[in-house]
């Protein structure tokens, strides 16, 4: 029996009651967890004056935690983690398997400065999907999964994926323009660092609202690049090109956050991503 001035909210189980109580506590409502022995049922007791608000909070909590959505709000405002980047991880894993099964596959797609100079431009694209060994693949997959998920969440699944790919292509193009033959390269690192550049580009859109903070955000992106993209023995030039490419490609869409939720724009960008990838590999393997 509840005391006067209190209301009971039934819960399906003890676990639900405990989870809902944490949601209510986060909103300033202090509930009691009730175990009704006669019916072996659980519930929450809340002040009668807060009953309606408590029901609204619980309903919102249930809506936000239904199933396992691909896109989840993070604790930070305006940040979305788009686990669609897992598809990209599986994609580069599949390309690695193909390249290990057939050496010609890797030779046809590697970024070769001399070959690109002869007109084989598609190598700038195909090299993004190739890796030298399992360690190379694992490193790019682990770091890329997180950075690309954040970039997709910020810019939209299709738009973010296309921009990151183009940033990786830009990184390979920088190597082609600045390095003499013989020079080869491969790997998704340029695309991964391109995703980091896209995330850093967000701060350009915040320079007016936060004039003292946006340079700090860009500086943080630069420090992460130094940590992730300038290790000895790696293709620093391709990494730098990818990071700069991400910055340049992200400046304009960063000013239009609603574009990330535009289904038609993301569908078109996803189609262009697939078309560019398939066309490049078709030309490489024909």
ABEGO torsion letter per residue (X at the ends): XBBBGBBBBBBABAAAAAAAAAAAAAAGBBBBBBBBAAAGBBBBBBBAAAAAAAAAAAAAAAAAABEBBABBBBABBGBBBBAAAAAAAAAAAAAAAAAAABAAAAAAABBBAAAAAAGBAAAAAAAAABBABAAAAAAAAAAAAAAAAAAAAAAEAAAAAAAAAAAAAAAAAAAAAABBOBBBBBEAAAAAAAAAAAAAAAAAAAAAABAAAAAAAAAAAAAAAAAAAABBGBBAAAAAAAAAAAAAAAAAAAABAAAAABAAAAAAAAAAAAAAAAAAAAAAAX
